[in-house]
Amino acid sequence: MPRTAGDLTPNVRVAAQATNHHMGCAEIGGLCEIEKQGAAIAGARAGAVKVANGEKWTLEEHGEPWEFYEACESLFCYLDCGPLK
């Protein structure tokens, strides 16, 4: 989903700009939702999964674990949160 810096919540916006993140992935959307609810982002952990969309993964692969991209890892580290390990 295309987003601009103006679409992001304040802390996520600063982190995205500081790490030169593309801002379009679900991980960014999830962080913004956490911040919108007033919860702390620091210390948060997340997992990425494959999502069947007719192009990249099949319905059989849907929900399988997927590694964070380097850009997301950098952004999560900047915010003192990160992927599930």
NORDAWO-V201244 format. One record per residue. N is the residue number from 1. RES is the residue in three letters. PHI is phi in whole degrees, -180 to 180 (* if undefined). Layout:
# NORDAWO-V201244
((N & RES & PHI) (N & RES & PHI))
This chain:
# NORDAWO-V201244
((1 & MET & *) (2 & PRO & -65) (3 & ARG & -135) (4 & THR & -112) (5 & ALA & -57) (6 & GLY & -66) (7 & ASP & -81) (8 & LEU & -90) (9 & THR & -74) (10 & PRO & -54) (11 & ASN & -69) (12 & VAL & -68) (13 & ARG & -59) (14 & VAL & -59) (15 & ALA & -65) (16 & ALA & -63) (17 & GLN & -69) (18 & ALA & -67) (19 & THR & -103) (20 & ASN & 57) (21 & HIS & -78) (22 & HIS & -74) (23 & MET & 72) (24 & GLY & -102) (25 & CYS & -89) (26 & ALA & -65) (27 & GLU & -60) (28 & ILE & -64) (29 & GLY & -60) (30 & GLY & -65) (31 & LEU & -63) (32 & CYS & -64) (33 & GLU & -63) (34 & ILE & -61) (35 & GLU & -66) (36 & LYS & -60) (37 & GLN & -83) (38 & GLY & 83) (39 & ALA & -86) (40 & ALA & -76) (41 & ILE & -83) (42 & ALA & -57) (43 & GLY & 88) (44 & ALA & -67) (45 & ARG & -129) (46 & ALA & -143) (47 & GLY & -128) (48 & ALA & -109) (49 & VAL & -133) (50 & LYS & -73) (51 & VAL & -122) (52 & ALA & -67) (53 & ASN & -134) (54 & GLY & 85) (55 & GLU & -117) (56 & LYS & -99) (57 & TRP & -124) (58 & THR & -90) (59 & LEU & -62) (60 & GLU & -67) (61 & GLU & -86) (62 & HIS & -54) (63 & GLY & 92) (64 & GLU & -68) (65 & PRO & -59) (66 & TRP & -139) (67 & GLU & -72) (68 & PHE & -63) (69 & TYR & -72) (70 & GLU & -56) (71 & ALA & -62) (72 & CYS & -71) (73 & GLU & -58) (74 & SER & -62) (75 & LEU & -65) (76 & PHE & -63) (77 & CYS & -64) (78 & TYR & -58) (79 & LEU & -88) (80 & ASP & 60) (81 & CYS & -140) (82 & GLY & -177) (83 & PRO & -73) (84 & LEU & -64) (85 & LYS & -118))
